[in-house]
């Protein structure tokens, strides 16, 4: 028996005896690696005479081909055996119900959904979104918004204050998103057209009030903006948000320190069997406050009220969500009840319209 035949028998026996792919790889390297036994034989071909190369060349290359084929065949056999073993252990009880995937079971909170809806509506009108910090200074939250000293909103029974600093000043949790109006007017020059959704905080808690709630405000500053523009914007928003063809609104005189004149807005509705339907009926429901930006606020932001004027409005996001989707208790928004969220939430991979409706 020649040395080549003996080497072939040894290698084929080692391949057949390899218990797994790691051991098989070791055999391959020992035979065909840089310093392998077959590689060493191939290196000797260069030193042979043409006659010897004509005889030994086919024998050595044939050995390489047969060993390579045996390695591939053994690798397939080991993989098939591993798959069979896995299939034997990874059994599925087909009598169990299929679990919902996270994309099916998860829900988008109604507040997040409503914020997306109103952002889309106002974006179509050319409004950008502005944001600001939840922790504010007294100046941004009250003084620059024309709140006089001694105003009830400055008292601790209505506002969450932090402990006083060494100089006597106090930070607070913003009671409205109006400080962002001040920050926006200080940061950019008119024309300004922004909406401001965000969290706000007040010392109040009952069926229709919570210590933390969500507001959205709008601000327009320009040289020729007026109440007619404000009325059109609010009408178009209500038509799109509540999905009604026509909406009747009435504007009542009111008072806010930061607007003059100040108005409260009612929308026509019909109350029937515990439900509220908009765009019909003889009843009215207050939904927001608005007005022309007070000249003092413009001056505080470095704007000349003889050159610029504007209007602003604000409404509770939680409140309009309750009105649109028939939710009776505001506190349920913040109780993290999965059953409530499963009923009122929105499927995450749906593509809802501006009022896609409740999840089924």
N, C-alpha and C positions, 0 to 999 in steps of 0.2 A: 504494500500500500504506500502510495507516494505521500509526501509531506502535505500537499495541497488537499488530497482526499481526507487525510487525517484531521487537518484543520477544519475542513467543512463539516465533518461529523461532529467535532467538538462544538462548533458554533451552533449548528442546528439543534443539538441536544440542549445547549444552554438557552436557546430561544424557546424551545418547547417547554422547558422547565421554569421559565420566568413566571412568577405568581401574579405580578401586576405590572402596570405600565412603567413604574419607576425602575423596577428590576430589568425590564426589557430595554429601557433606555441605556442602562449601564452596559448591557451586552452589545448594543449598537455602537456605543462609543469605543468599547474594547476592540470591536472588529473594524469599524469604518471611520472612527475618529482620526484626528490628526496623527496620533501615535498608535493607531490600531494595527492589528495583525495583518489585515488585508491591505491596509494603506502601506504598510512596510513592504509587502510583496510587490505592490504596484511601483514603488520607488526603485525596485531593483531592475525594472525593465530597461531603464536608460543605460545601464552598464552592460547589458547583454549584447552578444553579437546578433546580427540580423537573423541568423538561423535559429539561435536560441529564442529570440523574441517571437519568431513565427510560431514556435512550438508552445512556449510558456505563456505568451500573451493571451491567447484564447482561454487557456485554463484558468488564469488568474481573474480575467474579466468575467468569465462564466461563474466562478466562485462568488465574485462580488454581486452579480445579478441574482443568483439563487439565494444568497444570504439576505439581500435587500427585500426580495419577495417574501421570504419567510418572516422577516421582521414585520412587514405590512400585514400579512395574514394573521400573525399572532396578536398584533395590536387590535385588529378588528374583532378577533375572538374575545379578547379581554374586555373591550368596550361593550360588546353584546352581553357578556356575562354580567358586567356591572349594571347595565340597564335592566336585565332580568331580575337581578337582586333588588334593585330599587323599586321596580314595579310590584314585586312581591311584598315589600314592606309598606309602601306608600298607598295604602288602600283608602278608598273613599266610601263612607256610608251613604248610599244614595237615598236612604230613607229619611235623612235629616233635611230640613228646609235650607235652601240656599240663603246665605247671609247677604244683606244689602252691602254694596260697595260704599266706601266713604262718599263718593260723588252722588250716590242715590240717597243715602241717609242724611247727609249734611244739609243744612239750611242757612240761607242768608237772612240775617236779622231784619225785621221790617224797617227799623230806623236806617240801616245801611241802604236798603232798597229805596226808601223814600229820598234819602240824600242823593242817590244816583239819579232818581227820576227828576227831582227839581234842578239838579245841576245840568242835566241834559236839556231841560226846557229853557232855562236861562241862557245856556250856551248858544242855543239857536237864536237868541235875541242879541248876542254879542257880548255877554257878560263873562268876565274872568272870575276865578275863585281866589279869594284872599284868605289868609290864615294868620293867627296870632296866638300868643301864649295864654294858657288858662290862668296863670298867676300874674296879676296885674298890679300896677301902682294906683294909688288913690287919684293921681293926676289924670291918667289915661281913662280910668273907669268913671270918674265923677267930674273933676274940676274942668278939664278941657271940653267936657260934654255939657258944660253950662249948668251943672247941678249946684245950686246955691249952698252955702254953709248952713248946716242944720237940717238939710233935706232928710226925710225919713229913711231913704235908701242908704244913707251913710251910717245908720245905726246898726248895732250888732244884732238886733233882733231880726234883721233882714239880710245881712251880709256876713259872710264868713271872713273874718280878719285873722291875719297871722299876728304873732306877738310883736309889739313895737320894737323898732330898732333903737340904737343909742341916741339918734337924733330925734326920736319921737315919731318918725314916719312908720307907716305900716303897709305891708303888702296884703293883698286880698285875693280871693277867688273871684274871678270876674262875674258880675251879676247879669251881664248881657254881652253880646259879641260886638257892641258898639265901639269898644276901644280899638278894634281893628280898623274901623272907619278912620279914627284919628291917625293911627299908624300909616294907613294907606295915603291919606292926604298929606302927611308929612314926608312920605317917601317918594311920591311921584306927582308930577304936575298934571292938571286937568288937560284934556277930558279924562274922567275916571268913570268906569262902569264895572262894578264888582258885586259879587254876592259873597256872603261870609257865613258858611255853616260851621257849627261847632258846639262844644259843651259849655253850659253856663251853670251857675250855682247860686241858690238862695235858701234861706232858712225857712223851709216850708215843706210839709209832707201830708198829703191826704189822697183821696181817690183821683183827683185831677192835678195834683202837684207833687213833685218829688224834689229832694234837695239838689239833685243834679238832673238837668234836662238839656234838651237840644234846641237851638235856635238857628234860624237863617235870617240874615239881614241883607238888604240890598242898598247900594249907594250909587248915585249918579251925580257927578259934578261937571258942569259945563257952563257956557256963557248964556245959553238960551233954554235950558231945561225948565219945565214948568209942570204944574199939576195935571195938565192934560196928558203929558207923556206918562206920568206916574199911573194915572187911571188906566190907560191903555195897557201898560205892562202888567198890572195886576189882573186885569180882565183876561188877557191872553194866558197868563199863568193859570188862573183858576179854570179856564176852559180846558186847557191841556191836562192839568193835573187831575181834575175831577171827571174828565171825560164827558163833558156836556157840550152841546152845540152852541147854546146861548146861556149866558149867566147875567143875572141882574145883581148889581152891587149898589150899596148906598154908603155914602161917606158922611160920618157924623163928627161934629167938632169935638175936640178933646184937648188934652194938655200933656206934653212931654217937654222936659227942659231943653232938649237938644233939637227940637223942630218948632217952626212957627210959620204958617199955621200948622197945628197938629190935628190929625184925623184918625178916627177908628173906622174900620171897614166891616160891613155886614154883607153876607152873601145870601141870596134867596134860597130857601129850602122848604122841604115838606117833611114833617115828622109823621111816620106811619108805622105802627106796630114795633116801636123801639128802633126803627131805622131812620136814617136821615138821607133824603134824596135831594141833590142839588139841581138847580136850573128849573125848578117847578115849585108850586105851592105858594102859600101866603105868609110863611114864617120867615124869620131872619136869624142868622147866626153870626156872631162876631168871630172873625178869624185872624185879624192882624191890626197893627197900628202903623201909621205912616205920617208923613208931612214934609214940608220944605225945610232943608237944613238951616238951623238958626244962624243968623249972621255972626253971633259971638263965637260959634263953633268954627266957622270959616276963618275968623280973625285969629283964633287960637292956633290954627294950623297954617298961618301965614298967607292966607288967601284973602283977597280984597272982595268983600261982599258987594261992592258996587260994580265989580267986573264979573264975578262968578256967582252962580247960584246952583242949587241942586236939591235933590229930594232923597229920602231914605224910607225904608219900611222894614218891619221885623215881624216874624211869626214863629210860633212854636212848632218844630218839626214833629215832636211827639203828638201834639194836638191834631195836626192835619193828617198824620198817619192813623190816629184813632178815628177821625171822621171818615176817611176814605175806606178803611178796611173793617169798620164796625167793631172796634175794640172798646170795651166799656171801662176798664180800669188801667190807669197809667202805670201803676206800680208793677203790673205784670211785665212791663218792658225790661225791668231790671232785676227780676227774681231768678233768672237763669233756670227756668223750668223747661226741661227738654220737651215735655208734652206740649206746652204752649208754643214753643218755637217750631215744633214739628207741624202744628196746625197752621200757624200764621206765617211761618218762614217761607222763603223762596228757594227753589232748587238752584244750586250754584251753576250748573251748566246749561240752564235754560237761557233763552234769549228773549226776555220779556219785552213787551211794549212799554210805553211810559206808565201803563197801568196793567201789568201782566196778570194781575189777580192773585188770589191765594193759591198755594200749592194744594193739589188734590191729595 
